[in-house]
Amino acid sequence: MDKVNRDNFGACFPTVAAKAPGTLEFVQRQMVERLRGLCEKEFDNILQNRSVVPKLNELELLLSDATTRKQSATEVPIPPHTLPAAAVLDAHLAPHLASQQSQLNARLQTVQSHNAQLFDEIQAQRAEIEALLGAVERTLSDMDGASALLDEVVEELAQETRSAEVEMSGT
């Protein structure tokens, strides 16, 4: 705005500057005021749209926090370019590895709970098998007992059957 002074403005309009300098000065002042108002309005819009003031305040807080931490630090910071490659690699991989570790832990817990359910199912099936096996053994025991009882009378029954057959056949 300083460049749009009376002399520079008059150089652009020499005839008006020579014949009506008061009018030219009035137009120049109005033009400067109008341009200044438009520029200030546009600047305010830019500040508001891009949240410049809150971001600058946040930057100041970060800088003051960093300064405070630097002043209160007891150990001397190590420049990153002097660190060994393994330390730099670990620093870059640590966040990724931590997220992978948490995902794997979640999957492990899921598999462990599924395995626990399967174990309970197997235990129930084993108990059922034991119960069925016990029933089969009792049935076999009953059959063995019945067979033993029949062993005592089998010869007698066989003799009676033969006798009955002979009588029926008539021979």
C-alpha positions as CSV (number, residue, x, y, z in Angstrom):
1,M,0.0,0.0,0.0
2,D,3.0,2.3,0.6
3,K,3.8,2.0,-3.2
4,V,0.4,3.5,-4.1
5,N,1.4,7.0,-2.8
6,R,0.4,10.3,-4.3
7,D,3.5,10.7,-6.5
8,N,3.3,7.2,-8.0
9,F,-0.4,7.4,-8.5
10,G,0.0,10.8,-10.1
11,A,2.6,9.4,-12.5
12,C,-0.1,7.0,-13.8
13,F,-2.5,9.8,-14.4
14,P,-0.4,12.9,-15.4
15,T,-3.3,14.9,-16.9
16,V,-5.5,14.6,-13.8
17,A,-2.5,15.2,-11.5
18,A,-1.8,18.5,-13.3
19,K,-5.4,19.8,-13.7
20,A,-7.2,18.4,-10.6
21,P,-4.6,17.3,-7.9
22,G,-7.2,17.4,-5.1
23,T,-9.5,15.0,-7.0
24,L,-6.6,12.7,-7.8
25,E,-5.6,12.6,-4.1
26,F,-9.1,11.9,-3.0
27,V,-9.4,9.0,-5.6
28,Q,-6.0,7.6,-4.5
29,R,-6.9,7.7,-0.8
30,Q,-10.2,5.9,-1.5
31,M,-8.5,3.3,-3.6
32,V,-5.9,2.6,-1.0
33,E,-8.5,2.4,1.8
34,R,-10.6,0.0,-0.3
35,L,-7.6,-2.2,-1.2
36,R,-6.5,-2.2,2.4
37,G,-10.0,-3.3,3.6
38,L,-10.2,-6.1,0.9
39,C,-6.7,-7.3,1.8
40,E,-7.4,-7.3,5.5
41,K,-10.7,-9.1,5.0
42,E,-9.0,-11.8,2.7
43,F,-6.2,-12.2,5.3
44,D,-8.7,-12.7,8.1
45,N,-10.6,-15.3,6.0
46,I,-7.3,-17.2,5.4
47,L,-6.5,-17.1,9.1
48,Q,-9.9,-18.4,10.0
49,N,-10.2,-21.0,7.3
50,R,-6.8,-22.5,8.0
51,S,-7.1,-22.2,11.8
52,V,-3.8,-20.3,12.0
53,V,-4.2,-18.8,15.4
54,P,-5.1,-22.1,17.2
55,K,-2.3,-23.9,15.4
56,L,0.2,-21.2,16.3
57,N,-0.9,-21.4,19.9
58,E,-0.5,-25.2,19.8
59,L,3.0,-24.7,18.3
60,E,3.9,-22.4,21.1
61,L,2.7,-24.9,23.6
62,L,4.8,-27.6,22.0
63,L,7.8,-25.4,21.9
64,S,7.5,-24.4,25.5
65,D,7.0,-28.1,26.5
66,A,10.0,-29.1,24.5
67,T,12.1,-26.4,26.0
68,T,11.0,-27.4,29.5
69,R,11.8,-31.0,28.9
70,K,15.2,-30.1,27.4
71,Q,16.1,-28.0,30.4
72,S,14.9,-30.6,32.9
73,A,16.6,-33.5,31.1
74,T,19.3,-35.1,33.1
75,E,20.9,-37.1,30.3
76,V,22.5,-35.8,27.2
77,P,20.4,-36.7,24.1
78,I,22.1,-38.9,21.6
79,P,22.1,-37.7,18.0
80,P,20.2,-40.2,15.8
81,H,22.9,-40.4,13.2
82,T,25.3,-41.8,15.8
83,L,23.0,-44.7,16.8
84,P,23.8,-48.2,15.6
85,A,21.6,-49.5,12.8
86,A,20.0,-52.1,15.0
87,A,18.7,-49.4,17.4
88,V,17.3,-47.3,14.6
89,L,15.7,-50.4,13.0
90,D,14.2,-51.3,16.4
91,A,12.8,-47.8,16.9
92,H,11.1,-47.9,13.5
93,L,9.8,-51.5,13.8
94,A,8.7,-51.3,17.5
95,P,5.2,-49.8,16.8
96,H,4.5,-52.3,14.0
97,L,5.8,-55.2,16.0
98,A,3.7,-54.1,19.0
99,S,0.5,-54.1,16.9
100,Q,1.3,-57.5,15.4
101,Q,2.0,-58.8,18.9
102,S,-1.4,-57.6,20.1
103,Q,-3.1,-59.2,17.1
104,L,-1.3,-62.5,17.6
105,N,-2.2,-62.4,21.3
106,A,-5.9,-61.9,20.4
107,R,-5.8,-64.8,18.0
108,L,-4.0,-67.0,20.6
109,Q,-6.7,-66.2,23.1
110,T,-9.4,-67.1,20.6
111,V,-7.7,-70.4,19.7
112,Q,-7.2,-71.2,23.4
113,S,-10.9,-70.6,24.2
114,H,-11.9,-72.8,21.2
115,N,-9.5,-75.5,22.4
116,A,-11.0,-75.3,25.9
117,Q,-14.5,-75.8,24.4
118,L,-13.3,-78.8,22.3
119,F,-11.6,-80.3,25.4
120,D,-14.9,-80.0,27.3
121,E,-16.7,-81.7,24.4
122,I,-14.1,-84.5,24.3
123,Q,-14.4,-85.0,28.1
124,A,-18.2,-85.3,27.8
125,Q,-17.8,-87.8,24.9
126,R,-15.3,-89.8,27.0
127,A,-17.8,-89.9,29.9
128,E,-20.5,-91.1,27.5
129,I,-18.2,-93.8,26.1
130,E,-17.4,-94.9,29.6
131,A,-21.1,-95.1,30.5
132,L,-21.9,-97.1,27.4
133,L,-18.9,-99.4,27.9
134,G,-20.0,-100.0,31.5
135,A,-23.5,-100.9,30.2
136,V,-22.0,-103.3,27.6
137,E,-19.8,-104.9,30.3
138,R,-22.8,-105.4,32.6
139,T,-24.8,-106.9,29.8
140,L,-21.9,-109.3,29.0
141,S,-21.6,-110.2,32.6
142,D,-25.4,-110.9,32.7
143,M,-25.0,-113.1,29.6
144,D,-22.0,-114.9,31.1
145,G,-24.1,-115.5,34.3
146,A,-27.0,-116.8,32.2
147,S,-24.6,-119.0,30.2
148,A,-23.1,-120.4,33.4
149,L,-26.6,-121.3,34.6
150,L,-27.4,-122.9,31.3
151,D,-24.2,-124.9,31.3
152,E,-25.5,-126.8,34.4
153,V,-28.7,-127.8,32.6
154,V,-27.5,-128.0,29.0
155,E,-26.8,-131.7,29.1
156,E,-30.1,-132.4,30.7
157,L,-32.0,-130.3,28.1
158,A,-30.1,-131.9,25.3
159,Q,-31.0,-135.3,26.6
160,E,-34.7,-134.3,26.9
161,T,-34.6,-132.8,23.4
162,R,-33.2,-136.0,21.9
163,S,-35.8,-138.0,23.8
164,A,-38.6,-135.8,22.6
165,E,-37.3,-136.1,19.1
166,V,-37.2,-139.8,19.2
167,E,-40.7,-139.9,20.6
168,M,-42.1,-137.6,17.9
169,S,-40.4,-139.3,15.1
170,G,-41.7,-142.6,16.4
171,T,-38.5,-144.5,15.7
